[in-house]
Amino acid sequence: MVTNTILLPEEQTELLEILKSRFHKNMKRHQELDWKVIEEKLILFPSKIWSINEMEKTGGEPDVIYFDENTNQIWFVDCAAESPKDRRSLAYDYDGQTSRKEHQPKNNALDVAVQMQIDLLTEAEYRLLQSVGNFDQKTSSWLKTPQPIRDLGGAIFGDYRYGTVFIYHNGAQSYYAARGFRGIIKV
């Protein structure tokens, strides 16, 4: 279990510069938002900065895609063109991972997300992400699976092909080099 979820001041400064640069470079994702307001809010939540740094370290390229006026939350989501490189080849969850008797994957998406203190995207959040760009054109990403589907052994994932967002299903024990997961953290 992770014990230290606070970045050193110099690490925090470095991450904030990366996020600021990405924010300004990709204004189409968040046209109505102001970086200074986001940065001020982020600084109030050091443990969330740590989680965003984990997203960055694993290839997620987190960026703001939405501000929820009802909850006053800013949504940081993995915006790498393809599913984050260091979060691929994972089963959906622990039960899926351990149900494989041969060629068991090294880990699973839900446990990695818990370690990073982020959530997998829901189908609705994934579709919102796809509305600000075209992601997963060569990869796919596990999505938070509704319990009735999971109870039957399945899990869902999404990708973008032929100009369309597709949501599919697979056994939760499956894993592929081109399938990972995208995370979200709400600040």
LUMLUMGU-30108 format. One record per residue (C-alpha): residue number from 1; residue in one letter; x, y, z. Coordinates in nm, 2 decimals, padded with zeros to 4 digits, always signed. Layout:
BEGIN
i: NUM, aa: A, X: X, Y: Y, Z: Z $
...
***
This chain:
BEGIN
i: 1, aa: M, X: +00.00, Y: +00.00, Z: +00.00 $
i: 2, aa: V, X: +00.12, Y: +00.35, Z: -00.08 $
i: 3, aa: T, X: +00.22, Y: +00.54, Z: +00.23 $
i: 4, aa: N, X: +00.35, Y: +00.88, Z: +00.11 $
i: 5, aa: T, X: +00.10, Y: +01.06, Z: -00.12 $
i: 6, aa: I, X: +00.25, Y: +01.40, Z: -00.11 $
i: 7, aa: L, X: +00.51, Y: +01.53, Z: -00.36 $
i: 8, aa: L, X: +00.82, Y: +01.71, Z: -00.27 $
i: 9, aa: P, X: +00.78, Y: +02.09, Z: -00.34 $
i: 10, aa: E, X: +01.02, Y: +02.07, Z: -00.64 $
i: 11, aa: E, X: +00.82, Y: +01.77, Z: -00.78 $
i: 12, aa: Q, X: +00.50, Y: +01.95, Z: -00.74 $
i: 13, aa: T, X: +00.63, Y: +02.26, Z: -00.91 $
i: 14, aa: E, X: +00.76, Y: +02.05, Z: -01.20 $
i: 15, aa: L, X: +00.43, Y: +01.87, Z: -01.24 $
i: 16, aa: L, X: +00.23, Y: +02.19, Z: -01.23 $
i: 17, aa: E, X: +00.45, Y: +02.33, Z: -01.51 $
i: 18, aa: I, X: +00.38, Y: +02.02, Z: -01.72 $
i: 19, aa: L, X: +00.01, Y: +02.04, Z: -01.66 $
i: 20, aa: K, X: +00.00, Y: +02.42, Z: -01.73 $
i: 21, aa: S, X: +00.19, Y: +02.37, Z: -02.06 $
i: 22, aa: R, X: -00.05, Y: +02.08, Z: -02.16 $
i: 23, aa: F, X: -00.35, Y: +02.28, Z: -02.06 $
i: 24, aa: H, X: -00.25, Y: +02.58, Z: -02.28 $
i: 25, aa: K, X: -00.15, Y: +02.36, Z: -02.57 $
i: 26, aa: N, X: -00.49, Y: +02.18, Z: -02.57 $
i: 27, aa: M, X: -00.74, Y: +02.46, Z: -02.51 $
i: 28, aa: K, X: -01.01, Y: +02.29, Z: -02.72 $
i: 29, aa: R, X: -01.05, Y: +02.04, Z: -02.43 $
i: 30, aa: H, X: -01.15, Y: +02.31, Z: -02.19 $
i: 31, aa: Q, X: -01.22, Y: +02.64, Z: -02.37 $
i: 32, aa: E, X: -01.41, Y: +02.81, Z: -02.08 $
i: 33, aa: L, X: -01.16, Y: +02.73, Z: -01.81 $
i: 34, aa: D, X: -00.87, Y: +02.94, Z: -01.66 $
i: 35, aa: W, X: -00.55, Y: +02.77, Z: -01.56 $
i: 36, aa: K, X: -00.49, Y: +03.00, Z: -01.26 $
i: 37, aa: V, X: -00.82, Y: +02.89, Z: -01.11 $
i: 38, aa: I, X: -00.74, Y: +02.53, Z: -01.16 $
i: 39, aa: E, X: -00.39, Y: +02.56, Z: -01.02 $
i: 40, aa: E, X: -00.51, Y: +02.74, Z: -00.71 $
i: 41, aa: K, X: -00.77, Y: +02.46, Z: -00.65 $
i: 42, aa: L, X: -00.51, Y: +02.19, Z: -00.71 $
i: 43, aa: I, X: -00.27, Y: +02.33, Z: -00.45 $
i: 44, aa: L, X: -00.54, Y: +02.28, Z: -00.19 $
i: 45, aa: F, X: -00.53, Y: +01.90, Z: -00.25 $
i: 46, aa: P, X: -00.17, Y: +01.77, Z: -00.23 $
i: 47, aa: S, X: -00.28, Y: +01.41, Z: -00.23 $
i: 48, aa: K, X: -00.47, Y: +01.46, Z: -00.56 $
i: 49, aa: I, X: -00.16, Y: +01.62, Z: -00.71 $
i: 50, aa: W, X: +00.02, Y: +01.30, Z: -00.61 $
i: 51, aa: S, X: -00.24, Y: +01.10, Z: -00.80 $
i: 52, aa: I, X: -00.22, Y: +01.32, Z: -01.11 $
i: 53, aa: N, X: +00.16, Y: +01.27, Z: -01.09 $
i: 54, aa: E, X: +00.11, Y: +00.89, Z: -01.09 $
i: 55, aa: M, X: -00.11, Y: +00.93, Z: -01.40 $
i: 56, aa: E, X: +00.17, Y: +01.13, Z: -01.56 $
i: 57, aa: K, X: +00.45, Y: +00.88, Z: -01.46 $
i: 58, aa: T, X: +00.26, Y: +00.59, Z: -01.62 $
i: 59, aa: G, X: +00.21, Y: +00.77, Z: -01.95 $
i: 60, aa: G, X: -00.14, Y: +00.91, Z: -01.91 $
i: 61, aa: E, X: -00.07, Y: +01.27, Z: -02.00 $
i: 62, aa: P, X: -00.35, Y: +01.40, Z: -01.77 $
i: 63, aa: D, X: -00.54, Y: +01.71, Z: -01.86 $
i: 64, aa: V, X: -00.86, Y: +01.89, Z: -01.77 $
i: 65, aa: I, X: -01.16, Y: +01.79, Z: -01.98 $
i: 66, aa: Y, X: -01.46, Y: +01.91, Z: -01.77 $
i: 67, aa: F, X: -01.57, Y: +02.14, Z: -01.49 $
i: 68, aa: D, X: -01.88, Y: +02.01, Z: -01.31 $
i: 69, aa: E, X: -02.07, Y: +02.32, Z: -01.19 $
i: 70, aa: N, X: -02.30, Y: +02.11, Z: -00.97 $
i: 71, aa: T, X: -02.01, Y: +01.96, Z: -00.76 $
i: 72, aa: N, X: -01.75, Y: +02.24, Z: -00.83 $
i: 73, aa: Q, X: -01.51, Y: +01.97, Z: -00.94 $
i: 74, aa: I, X: -01.25, Y: +01.98, Z: -01.21 $
i: 75, aa: W, X: -01.20, Y: +01.65, Z: -01.40 $
i: 76, aa: F, X: -00.84, Y: +01.55, Z: -01.48 $
i: 77, aa: V, X: -00.84, Y: +01.25, Z: -01.73 $
i: 78, aa: D, X: -00.57, Y: +01.06, Z: -01.91 $
i: 79, aa: C, X: -00.55, Y: +01.23, Z: -02.25 $
i: 80, aa: A, X: -00.26, Y: +01.03, Z: -02.40 $
i: 81, aa: A, X: -00.35, Y: +00.95, Z: -02.76 $
i: 82, aa: E, X: -00.34, Y: +00.58, Z: -02.68 $
i: 83, aa: S, X: -00.42, Y: +00.39, Z: -02.36 $
i: 84, aa: P, X: -00.14, Y: +00.47, Z: -02.11 $
i: 85, aa: K, X: +00.17, Y: +00.27, Z: -02.20 $
i: 86, aa: D, X: +00.26, Y: +00.16, Z: -01.84 $
i: 87, aa: R, X: -00.10, Y: +00.05, Z: -01.77 $
i: 88, aa: R, X: -00.15, Y: -00.21, Z: -02.03 $
i: 89, aa: S, X: -00.16, Y: -00.59, Z: -02.03 $
i: 90, aa: L, X: -00.39, Y: -00.60, Z: -01.73 $
i: 91, aa: A, X: -00.69, Y: -00.80, Z: -01.65 $
i: 92, aa: Y, X: -00.99, Y: -00.60, Z: -01.54 $
i: 93, aa: D, X: -01.00, Y: -00.69, Z: -01.17 $
i: 94, aa: Y, X: -00.84, Y: -00.92, Z: -00.91 $
i: 95, aa: D, X: -01.09, Y: -01.20, Z: -00.97 $
i: 96, aa: G, X: -01.03, Y: -01.18, Z: -01.34 $
i: 97, aa: Q, X: -00.66, Y: -01.18, Z: -01.29 $
i: 98, aa: T, X: -00.65, Y: -01.48, Z: -01.06 $
i: 99, aa: S, X: -00.91, Y: -01.68, Z: -01.25 $
i: 100, aa: R, X: -00.64, Y: -01.74, Z: -01.52 $
i: 101, aa: K, X: -00.46, Y: -02.06, Z: -01.44 $
i: 102, aa: E, X: -00.20, Y: -02.01, Z: -01.72 $
i: 103, aa: H, X: -00.03, Y: -01.69, Z: -01.84 $
i: 104, aa: Q, X: -00.17, Y: -01.49, Z: -01.56 $
i: 105, aa: P, X: -00.13, Y: -01.11, Z: -01.61 $
i: 106, aa: K, X: +00.10, Y: -00.92, Z: -01.38 $
i: 107, aa: N, X: -00.18, Y: -00.71, Z: -01.23 $
i: 108, aa: N, X: -00.53, Y: -00.58, Z: -01.29 $
i: 109, aa: A, X: -00.68, Y: -00.24, Z: -01.38 $
i: 110, aa: L, X: -00.89, Y: -00.19, Z: -01.07 $
i: 111, aa: D, X: -00.61, Y: -00.26, Z: -00.82 $
i: 112, aa: V, X: -00.36, Y: -00.04, Z: -01.01 $
i: 113, aa: A, X: -00.62, Y: +00.24, Z: -01.01 $
i: 114, aa: V, X: -00.67, Y: +00.20, Z: -00.63 $
i: 115, aa: Q, X: -00.29, Y: +00.22, Z: -00.58 $
i: 116, aa: M, X: -00.29, Y: +00.54, Z: -00.78 $
i: 117, aa: Q, X: -00.60, Y: +00.67, Z: -00.60 $
i: 118, aa: I, X: -00.79, Y: +00.73, Z: -00.92 $
i: 119, aa: D, X: -01.10, Y: +00.58, Z: -01.08 $
i: 120, aa: L, X: -01.15, Y: +00.41, Z: -01.41 $
i: 121, aa: L, X: -01.36, Y: +00.60, Z: -01.66 $
i: 122, aa: T, X: -01.72, Y: +00.51, Z: -01.68 $
i: 123, aa: E, X: -01.88, Y: +00.47, Z: -02.02 $
i: 124, aa: A, X: -02.03, Y: +00.82, Z: -02.00 $
i: 125, aa: E, X: -01.69, Y: +00.98, Z: -01.90 $
i: 126, aa: Y, X: -01.52, Y: +00.79, Z: -02.18 $
i: 127, aa: R, X: -01.76, Y: +00.93, Z: -02.43 $
i: 128, aa: L, X: -01.71, Y: +01.28, Z: -02.29 $
i: 129, aa: L, X: -01.33, Y: +01.23, Z: -02.33 $
i: 130, aa: Q, X: -01.39, Y: +01.13, Z: -02.69 $
i: 131, aa: S, X: -01.59, Y: +01.44, Z: -02.75 $
i: 132, aa: V, X: -01.27, Y: +01.66, Z: -02.69 $
i: 133, aa: G, X: -01.04, Y: +01.45, Z: -02.91 $
i: 134, aa: N, X: -01.00, Y: +01.11, Z: -03.07 $
i: 135, aa: F, X: -00.84, Y: +00.86, Z: -02.83 $
i: 136, aa: D, X: -00.76, Y: +00.49, Z: -02.85 $
i: 137, aa: Q, X: -00.73, Y: +00.47, Z: -03.22 $
i: 138, aa: K, X: -00.49, Y: +00.18, Z: -03.19 $
i: 139, aa: T, X: -00.54, Y: +00.07, Z: -02.83 $
i: 140, aa: S, X: -00.84, Y: +00.01, Z: -02.61 $
i: 141, aa: S, X: -00.92, Y: +00.10, Z: -02.25 $
i: 142, aa: W, X: -01.10, Y: -00.09, Z: -01.97 $
i: 143, aa: L, X: -01.40, Y: +00.10, Z: -01.84 $
i: 144, aa: K, X: -01.57, Y: +00.08, Z: -01.50 $
i: 145, aa: T, X: -01.81, Y: -00.21, Z: -01.56 $
i: 146, aa: P, X: -02.17, Y: -00.22, Z: -01.43 $
i: 147, aa: Q, X: -02.20, Y: -00.48, Z: -01.16 $
i: 148, aa: P, X: -02.46, Y: -00.70, Z: -01.35 $
i: 149, aa: I, X: -02.21, Y: -00.74, Z: -01.63 $
i: 150, aa: R, X: -01.92, Y: -00.81, Z: -01.39 $
i: 151, aa: D, X: -02.14, Y: -01.07, Z: -01.20 $
i: 152, aa: L, X: -02.16, Y: -01.27, Z: -01.53 $
i: 153, aa: G, X: -01.78, Y: -01.27, Z: -01.57 $
i: 154, aa: G, X: -01.76, Y: -00.98, Z: -01.82 $
i: 155, aa: A, X: -01.61, Y: -00.64, Z: -01.83 $
i: 156, aa: I, X: -01.64, Y: -00.35, Z: -02.08 $
i: 157, aa: F, X: -01.38, Y: -00.15, Z: -02.27 $
i: 158, aa: G, X: -01.38, Y: +00.12, Z: -02.53 $
i: 159, aa: D, X: -01.19, Y: +00.24, Z: -02.83 $
i: 160, aa: Y, X: -01.23, Y: +00.48, Z: -03.13 $
i: 161, aa: R, X: -01.24, Y: +00.33, Z: -03.48 $
i: 162, aa: Y, X: -01.39, Y: +00.44, Z: -03.81 $
i: 163, aa: G, X: -01.49, Y: +00.78, Z: -03.66 $
i: 164, aa: T, X: -01.69, Y: +00.61, Z: -03.39 $
i: 165, aa: V, X: -01.66, Y: +00.54, Z: -03.02 $
i: 166, aa: F, X: -01.72, Y: +00.16, Z: -02.96 $
i: 167, aa: I, X: -01.80, Y: +00.00, Z: -02.63 $
i: 168, aa: Y, X: -01.73, Y: -00.37, Z: -02.62 $
i: 169, aa: H, X: -01.72, Y: -00.66, Z: -02.37 $
i: 170, aa: N, X: -01.47, Y: -00.92, Z: -02.29 $
i: 171, aa: G, X: -01.41, Y: -01.17, Z: -02.01 $
i: 172, aa: A, X: -01.26, Y: -00.98, Z: -01.71 $
i: 173, aa: Q, X: -00.97, Y: -01.22, Z: -01.72 $
i: 174, aa: S, X: -00.86, Y: -01.12, Z: -02.07 $
i: 175, aa: Y, X: -00.56, Y: -00.89, Z: -02.12 $
i: 176, aa: Y, X: -00.39, Y: -00.76, Z: -02.43 $
i: 177, aa: A, X: -00.07, Y: -00.56, Z: -02.50 $
i: 178, aa: A, X: -00.29, Y: -00.30, Z: -02.66 $
i: 179, aa: R, X: -00.55, Y: -00.27, Z: -02.38 $
i: 180, aa: G, X: -00.49, Y: -00.06, Z: -02.07 $
i: 181, aa: F, X: -00.71, Y: +00.18, Z: -01.87 $
i: 182, aa: R, X: -00.76, Y: +00.55, Z: -01.85 $
i: 183, aa: G, X: -00.81, Y: +00.71, Z: -01.52 $
i: 184, aa: I, X: -01.00, Y: +01.01, Z: -01.38 $
i: 185, aa: I, X: -00.96, Y: +01.22, Z: -01.07 $
i: 186, aa: K, X: -01.20, Y: +01.49, Z: -00.97 $
i: 187, aa: V, X: -01.05, Y: +01.79, Z: -00.78 $
***
